[in-house]
Amino acid sequence: MNYGIKKQVSMGYGEAVEKAREELKKEGFGVLTEIDVKATLKKKLDVDVDKYMILGACNPTFAHKALQAEQDLGLMLPCNTIIYEKGGKVFVAAIKPTIQMEKIGNPKLSDVAAEVEKQLKKVIDNI
């Protein structure tokens, strides 16, 4: 995966979700959105899938800087962090903001994206 930071963890799914929240908070991120994909797909489509959670995380300081550089950047926010189970294994991953910001083509976003990515890598490393 070249657009994300991902690793397999040696803990259960529920524990990984809570650890992700904790590590995001340590790095200054708040969880703005939470999507339980498994529950949503069951409710909307009556299909069964593995456990999968999307946490929409935002660091207000960096979001403010980025929005000052690019007003429409809100289309790319928040920074998603995912936790999922596949084949009895649990994985955590976060978006690479540097890859995401390259698509926009605004050089003012490069430094902010690199800082956010550094923090998200710490989050994933510490889970």
Secondary structure, DSSP 8 states (H G I E B T S, - for coil): --SEEEEEESS-HHHHHHHHHHHHHHTT-EEEEEEEHHHHHHHHH------EEEEEEE-HHHHHHHHHH-GGGGGG-SEEEEEEEETTEEEEEEE-HHHHHHTTT-GGGHHHHHHHHHHHHHHHHH-
